Amino acid sequence: MKVEWVDGFEITAVAENGGIVISANREGMLSLAKQLTALADGAPGDHIHYDEHNSLEKGSADMIIERV
């Protein structure tokens, strides 16, 4: 599966009050949209792991999105 990023993306994921808040700039939202589309077209079990070391802003919670 090809994971595409739009230049200049910024994405933050925070776990608070029993929920997850995902915040992103325009480029981050477009990147997430492309990746969700790729997952939707993928096979069950395909997933993308997001963390502060490869895709999320510093201090973000790890996030995994999986196709079922």
C-alpha positions as CSV (number, residue, x, y, z in Angstrom):
1,M,0.0,0.0,0.0
2,K,1.4,3.4,-0.9
3,V,1.2,6.0,1.8
4,E,1.1,9.5,0.4
5,W,1.9,12.8,2.3
6,V,1.1,16.3,1.2
7,D,4.1,18.6,1.7
8,G,3.8,20.7,4.9
9,F,1.5,18.3,6.7
10,E,1.0,18.7,10.5
11,I,-1.0,16.2,12.5
12,T,-1.5,15.9,16.2
13,A,-3.3,13.1,18.1
14,V,-4.2,13.5,21.8
15,A,-6.0,11.2,24.1
16,E,-8.1,13.2,26.5
17,N,-11.2,12.8,28.6
18,G,-11.8,9.3,27.3
19,G,-11.6,10.3,23.6
20,I,-9.1,10.9,20.9
21,V,-8.7,14.4,19.3
22,I,-7.0,14.5,15.9
23,S,-6.0,18.0,14.8
24,A,-4.4,18.8,11.4
25,N,-3.7,21.6,9.1
26,R,-5.1,21.5,5.5
27,E,-2.1,19.5,4.2
28,G,-2.5,17.1,7.1
29,M,-6.2,16.6,6.4
30,L,-5.5,15.9,2.7
31,S,-2.8,13.4,3.7
32,L,-5.2,11.6,6.0
33,A,-7.9,11.6,3.3
34,K,-5.5,10.0,0.8
35,Q,-4.4,7.4,3.4
36,L,-7.9,6.5,4.4
37,T,-8.8,6.0,0.8
38,A,-5.8,3.7,0.3
39,L,-6.9,1.7,3.4
40,A,-10.5,1.5,2.1
41,D,-9.2,0.1,-1.1
42,G,-6.8,-2.3,0.7
43,A,-7.2,-5.7,2.2
44,P,-8.5,-6.5,5.7
45,G,-5.6,-6.2,8.1
46,D,-3.9,-3.4,6.2
47,H,-3.0,-0.6,8.6
48,I,-1.0,2.6,9.1
49,H,0.8,3.3,12.3
50,Y,1.2,7.0,13.1
51,D,3.6,8.2,15.9
52,E,5.7,11.3,16.7
53,H,8.8,9.6,15.1
54,N,7.4,9.3,11.6
55,S,4.2,11.3,11.1
56,L,2.7,13.1,14.1
57,E,3.8,16.2,16.0
58,K,5.9,15.8,19.1
59,G,3.9,14.8,22.2
60,S,1.2,13.1,20.1
61,A,-0.3,9.8,21.2
62,D,0.4,6.8,18.9
63,M,-2.4,6.0,16.5
64,I,-3.1,2.9,14.4
65,I,-5.8,2.9,11.7
66,E,-6.7,-0.6,10.5
67,R,-8.9,-1.9,7.6
68,V,-11.3,-4.6,8.8
